[in-house]
Amino acid sequence: MDTSALFDFSPLVQEFDKILIGFWSTIRLTVMSAIIALVLGTILVAMRVAPTPVLRWAGTAYVNVVRNTPLTLVLILCALGLSDTMQLTFSEDPTTNYFWWAVAGLSAYTATFVCEALRSGINTVALGQAEAARAIGLTFIQSLRLVVLPQAFRSVISPLGSILIALTKNTTIVIVASYLDAAAQMKQMFDDYGGTIPIFLGFAFGYMVLTLPTGFLFGWLAKRLAVAR
Protein backbone atom coordinates (compact mmCIF):
# COMPACT_ATOMS: atom_id res chain seq x y z
CA MET A 1 0.00 0.00 0.00
CA ASP A 2 1.38 3.40 -1.00
CA THR A 3 1.26 5.66 2.04
CA SER A 4 3.05 8.62 0.46
CA ALA A 5 -0.27 10.19 -0.55
CA LEU A 6 -1.25 10.37 3.11
CA PHE A 7 1.56 12.84 3.72
CA ASP A 8 1.23 14.90 0.54
CA PHE A 9 1.21 18.66 1.30
CA SER A 10 0.54 19.70 -2.29
CA PRO A 11 -3.26 19.95 -1.84
CA LEU A 12 -2.76 22.61 0.84
CA VAL A 13 -0.61 24.62 -1.56
CA GLN A 14 -2.96 24.19 -4.50
CA GLU A 15 -6.08 25.12 -2.52
CA PHE A 16 -4.48 27.76 -0.30
CA ASP A 17 -6.64 30.60 -1.63
CA LYS A 18 -9.82 28.62 -1.03
CA ILE A 19 -8.64 27.72 2.47
CA LEU A 20 -8.11 31.41 3.28
CA ILE A 21 -11.59 32.21 1.95
CA GLY A 22 -13.02 29.44 4.13
CA PHE A 23 -11.35 30.74 7.28
CA TRP A 24 -12.37 34.30 6.44
CA SER A 25 -15.96 33.03 6.32
CA THR A 26 -15.43 31.43 9.73
CA ILE A 27 -14.07 34.68 11.16
CA ARG A 28 -17.00 36.68 9.77
CA LEU A 29 -19.47 34.19 11.21
CA THR A 30 -17.78 34.23 14.60
CA VAL A 31 -17.51 38.01 14.90
CA MET A 32 -21.06 38.79 13.80
CA SER A 33 -22.57 35.98 15.88
CA ALA A 34 -20.55 36.99 18.95
CA ILE A 35 -21.72 40.61 18.78
CA ILE A 36 -25.38 39.70 18.34
CA ALA A 37 -25.20 36.94 20.97
CA LEU A 38 -23.68 39.36 23.49
CA VAL A 39 -26.49 41.88 22.94
CA LEU A 40 -29.22 39.23 22.98
CA GLY A 41 -27.68 37.49 26.00
CA THR A 42 -27.63 40.80 27.92
CA ILE A 43 -31.30 41.35 27.11
CA LEU A 44 -32.13 37.81 28.21
CA VAL A 45 -30.32 38.15 31.53
CA ALA A 46 -32.14 41.44 32.17
CA MET A 47 -35.40 39.57 31.58
CA ARG A 48 -34.36 36.73 33.88
CA VAL A 49 -33.64 39.03 36.82
CA ALA A 50 -36.46 41.49 36.11
CA PRO A 51 -39.08 42.15 38.82
CA THR A 52 -41.84 41.39 36.29
CA PRO A 53 -42.88 37.70 36.45
CA VAL A 54 -43.87 37.54 32.77
CA LEU A 55 -40.42 38.73 31.66
CA ARG A 56 -38.71 36.27 34.01
CA TRP A 57 -40.84 33.42 32.69
CA ALA A 58 -40.22 34.35 29.03
CA GLY A 59 -36.47 34.67 29.54
CA THR A 60 -36.24 31.41 31.45
CA ALA A 61 -38.34 29.54 28.88
CA TYR A 62 -36.23 30.79 25.97
CA VAL A 63 -32.95 29.89 27.64
CA ASN A 64 -34.05 26.43 28.75
CA VAL A 65 -35.59 25.50 25.40
CA VAL A 66 -32.88 26.81 23.08
CA ARG A 67 -29.92 25.81 25.24
CA ASN A 68 -31.16 22.21 25.38
CA THR A 69 -31.85 22.02 21.64
CA PRO A 70 -28.97 20.72 19.49
CA LEU A 71 -27.34 23.52 17.52
CA THR A 72 -27.71 21.46 14.35
CA LEU A 73 -31.50 21.55 14.72
CA VAL A 74 -31.45 25.29 15.36
CA LEU A 75 -29.47 25.89 12.16
CA ILE A 76 -31.69 23.56 10.14
CA LEU A 77 -34.75 25.40 11.44
CA CYS A 78 -33.24 28.71 10.32
CA ALA A 79 -32.06 27.59 6.88
CA LEU A 80 -34.69 25.07 5.86
CA GLY A 81 -37.66 26.07 7.97
CA LEU A 82 -37.60 29.87 8.07
CA SER A 83 -35.65 30.59 4.89
CA ASP A 84 -36.59 27.86 2.41
CA THR A 85 -40.06 26.85 3.61
CA MET A 86 -41.44 30.15 4.95
CA GLN A 87 -39.49 32.22 2.39
CA LEU A 88 -38.11 34.63 5.00
CA THR A 89 -34.93 35.92 3.40
CA PHE A 90 -32.30 38.51 4.23
CA SER A 91 -31.14 38.89 0.66
CA GLU A 92 -31.85 37.68 -2.87
CA ASP A 93 -28.26 36.43 -3.02
CA PRO A 94 -28.26 32.85 -1.64
CA THR A 95 -24.77 33.14 -0.12
CA THR A 96 -25.63 36.34 1.75
CA ASN A 97 -29.01 34.98 2.80
CA TYR A 98 -27.62 31.74 4.25
CA PHE A 99 -24.77 33.64 5.90
CA TRP A 100 -27.20 35.74 7.89
CA TRP A 101 -29.39 32.77 8.72
CA ALA A 102 -26.29 30.96 9.98
CA VAL A 103 -25.47 34.03 12.07
CA ALA A 104 -29.05 34.09 13.38
CA GLY A 105 -28.92 30.45 14.44
CA LEU A 106 -25.50 30.72 16.06
CA SER A 107 -26.47 33.96 17.84
CA ALA A 108 -29.78 32.62 19.14
CA TYR A 109 -28.05 29.53 20.51
CA THR A 110 -24.94 31.21 21.93
CA ALA A 111 -26.96 33.99 23.59
CA THR A 112 -28.38 31.45 26.05
CA PHE A 113 -24.89 30.63 27.32
CA VAL A 114 -23.99 34.31 27.48
CA CYS A 115 -27.13 34.88 29.53
CA GLU A 116 -26.29 32.16 32.03
CA ALA A 117 -22.70 33.37 32.35
CA LEU A 118 -23.89 36.92 33.04
CA ARG A 119 -26.49 35.67 35.51
CA SER A 120 -23.74 33.94 37.47
CA GLY A 121 -21.82 37.22 37.37
CA ILE A 122 -24.84 39.13 38.69
CA ASN A 123 -25.01 36.70 41.61
CA THR A 124 -21.50 37.78 42.62
CA VAL A 125 -22.56 41.43 42.98
CA ALA A 126 -23.30 42.32 46.59
CA LEU A 127 -27.05 42.65 47.23
CA GLY A 128 -26.42 45.84 49.16
CA GLN A 129 -25.20 47.61 46.03
CA ALA A 130 -28.46 46.98 44.17
CA GLU A 131 -30.43 48.06 47.24
CA ALA A 132 -28.35 51.23 47.51
CA ALA A 133 -29.01 51.98 43.84
CA ARG A 134 -32.74 51.70 44.41
CA ALA A 135 -32.47 53.78 47.58
CA ILE A 136 -31.05 56.74 45.66
CA GLY A 137 -33.91 56.59 43.16
CA LEU A 138 -32.47 54.55 40.29
CA THR A 139 -34.92 52.44 38.33
CA PHE A 140 -34.38 48.74 37.78
CA ILE A 141 -32.93 49.35 34.29
CA GLN A 142 -30.68 52.15 35.56
CA SER A 143 -29.33 50.13 38.48
CA LEU A 144 -28.78 47.16 36.17
CA ARG A 145 -26.98 49.26 33.55
CA LEU A 146 -24.92 51.47 35.86
CA VAL A 147 -24.21 49.26 38.88
CA VAL A 148 -24.88 45.57 38.40
CA LEU A 149 -23.98 44.68 34.82
CA PRO A 150 -20.58 46.47 34.71
CA GLN A 151 -19.43 44.37 37.68
CA ALA A 152 -21.08 41.22 36.32
CA PHE A 153 -19.25 41.55 32.99
CA ARG A 154 -15.91 41.97 34.75
CA SER A 155 -16.60 38.87 36.85
CA VAL A 156 -17.30 36.58 33.91
CA ILE A 157 -14.69 37.60 31.34
CA SER A 158 -13.10 34.14 31.39
CA PRO A 159 -16.41 32.30 30.89
CA LEU A 160 -17.29 34.68 28.06
CA GLY A 161 -13.96 33.87 26.46
CA SER A 162 -14.76 30.16 26.69
CA ILE A 163 -18.14 30.80 25.07
CA LEU A 164 -16.45 32.70 22.23
CA ILE A 165 -14.04 29.81 21.66
CA ALA A 166 -16.97 27.37 21.65
CA LEU A 167 -18.76 29.62 19.15
CA THR A 168 -15.72 29.55 16.85
CA LYS A 169 -15.73 25.76 16.92
CA ASN A 170 -19.51 25.60 16.50
CA THR A 171 -19.19 27.33 13.14
CA THR A 172 -17.91 24.01 11.78
CA ILE A 173 -21.49 22.75 11.43
CA VAL A 174 -23.00 25.73 9.59
CA ILE A 175 -22.87 23.62 6.44
CA VAL A 176 -26.27 22.29 7.57
CA ALA A 177 -27.51 25.87 7.11
CA SER A 178 -26.22 25.78 3.51
CA TYR A 179 -23.33 28.15 4.24
CA LEU A 180 -19.76 27.13 3.45
CA ASP A 181 -16.94 27.92 5.88
CA ALA A 182 -13.51 26.45 6.61
CA ALA A 183 -14.93 23.11 7.73
CA ALA A 184 -16.90 22.81 4.50
CA GLN A 185 -13.75 23.56 2.53
CA MET A 186 -11.92 20.83 4.46
CA LYS A 187 -14.69 18.35 3.64
CA GLN A 188 -14.47 19.32 -0.03
CA MET A 189 -10.71 18.75 0.00
CA PHE A 190 -11.19 15.36 1.65
CA ASP A 191 -13.59 14.47 -1.15
CA ASP A 192 -11.17 15.69 -3.83
CA TYR A 193 -7.84 14.48 -2.45
CA GLY A 194 -8.75 11.91 0.19
CA GLY A 195 -8.38 12.14 3.96
CA THR A 196 -4.70 13.03 4.06
CA ILE A 197 -2.93 13.91 7.28
CA PRO A 198 -1.57 17.29 6.03
CA ILE A 199 -5.08 18.51 5.21
CA PHE A 200 -6.31 17.57 8.66
CA LEU A 201 -3.31 19.13 10.39
CA GLY A 202 -3.52 22.26 8.25
CA PHE A 203 -7.11 22.96 9.19
CA ALA A 204 -6.51 22.00 12.83
CA PHE A 205 -3.67 24.53 12.90
CA GLY A 206 -5.96 27.14 11.35
CA TYR A 207 -8.55 26.70 14.09
CA MET A 208 -5.81 26.83 16.74
CA VAL A 209 -4.69 30.18 15.30
CA LEU A 210 -8.23 31.45 15.83
CA THR A 211 -8.90 30.02 19.29
CA LEU A 212 -5.61 30.12 21.20
CA PRO A 213 -5.12 33.92 20.98
CA THR A 214 -8.72 34.32 22.10
CA GLY A 215 -8.07 32.24 25.19
CA PHE A 216 -4.90 34.15 26.04
CA LEU A 217 -6.60 37.52 25.47
CA PHE A 218 -9.58 36.78 27.69
CA GLY A 219 -7.32 35.26 30.34
CA TRP A 220 -5.30 38.48 30.40
CA LEU A 221 -8.45 40.62 30.49
CA ALA A 222 -9.86 38.56 33.36
CA LYS A 223 -6.77 39.30 35.47
CA ARG A 224 -6.58 42.91 34.32
CA LEU A 225 -10.24 43.75 35.00
CA ALA A 226 -10.91 41.49 37.98
CA VAL A 227 -13.30 43.01 40.51
CA ALA A 228 -11.68 43.50 43.91
CA ARG A 229 -13.79 41.91 46.63
C-alpha positions, -999 to 999 in steps of 0.1 A, spaced: 0 0 0 14 34 -10 13 57 20 30 86 5 -3 102 -5 -12 104 31 16 128 37 12 149 5 12 187 13 5 197 -23 -33 200 -18 -28 226 8 -6 246 -16 -30 242 -45 -61 251 -25 -45 278 -3 -66 306 -16 -98 286 -10 -86 277 25 -81 314 33 -116 322 20 -130 294 41 -113 307 73 -124 343 64 -160 330 63 -154 314 97 -141 347 112 -170 367 98 -195 342 112 -178 342 146 -175 380 149 -211 388 138 -226 360 159 -205 370 189 -217 406 188 -254 397 183 -252 369 210 -237 394 235 -265 419 229 -292 392 230 -277 375 260 -276 408 279 -313 413 271 -321 378 282 -303 381 315 -321 414 322 -354 396 316 -344 367 339 -336 390 368 -365 415 361 -391 422 388 -418 414 363 -429 377 364 -439 375 328 -404 387 317 -387 363 340 -408 334 327 -402 343 290 -365 347 295 -362 314 315 -383 295 289 -362 308 260 -329 299 276 -341 264 288 -356 255 254 -329 268 231 -299 258 252 -312 222 254 -318 220 216 -290 207 195 -273 235 175 -277 215 144 -315 215 147 -314 253 154 -295 259 122 -317 236 101 -348 254 114 -332 287 103 -321 276 69 -347 251 59 -377 261 80 -376 299 81 -356 306 49 -366 279 24 -401 269 36 -414 301 50 -395 322 24 -381 346 50 -349 359 34 -323 385 42 -311 389 7 -319 377 -29 -283 364 -30 -283 329 -16 -248 331 -1 -256 363 18 -290 350 28 -276 317 42 -248 336 59 -272 357 79 -294 328 87 -263 310 100 -255 340 121 -290 341 134 -289 305 144 -255 307 161 -265 340 178 -298 326 191 -280 295 205 -249 312 219 -270 340 236 -284 315 261 -249 306 273 -240 343 275 -271 349 295 -263 322 320 -227 334 324 -239 369 330 -265 357 355 -237 339 375 -218 372 374 -248 391 387 -250 367 416 -215 378 426 -226 414 430 -233 423 466 -270 426 472 -264 458 492 -252 476 460 -285 470 442 -304 481 472 -283 512 475 -290 520 438 -327 517 444 -325 538 476 -311 567 457 -339 566 432 -325 546 403 -349 524 383 -344 487 378 -329 493 343 -307 522 356 -293 501 385 -288 472 362 -270 493 335 -249 515 359 -242 493 389 -249 456 384 -240 447 348 -206 465 347 -194 444 377 -211 412 363 -192 415 330 -159 420 347 -166 389 369 -173 366 339 -147 376 313 -131 341 314 -164 323 309 -173 347 281 -140 339 265 -148 302 267 -181 308 251 -164 327 222 -140 298 217 -170 274 216 -188 296 192 -157 296 169 -157 258 169 -195 256 165 -192 273 131 -179 240 118 -215 227 114 -230 257 96 -229 236 64 -263 223 76 -275 259 71 -262 258 35 -233 281 42 -198 271 35 -169 279 59 -135 265 66 -149 231 77 -169 228 45 -137 236 25 -119 208 45 -147 183 36 -145 193 0 -107 188 0 -112 154 16 -136 145 -12 -112 157 -38 -78 145 -24 -87 119 2 -84 121 40 -47 130 41 -29 139 73 -16 173 60 -51 185 52 -63 176 87 -33 191 104 -35 223 82 -71 230 92 -65 220 128 -37 245 129 -60 271 114 -85 267 141 -58 268 167 -47 302 153 -82 315 158 -89 300 193 -56 301 212 -51 339 210 -87 343 221 -81 322 252 -49 341 260 -66 375 255 -96 368 277 -73 353 303 -53 385 304 -85 406 305 -99 386 334 -68 393 355 -66 429 343 -102 437 350 -109 415 380 -133 430 405 -117 435 439 -138 419 466 
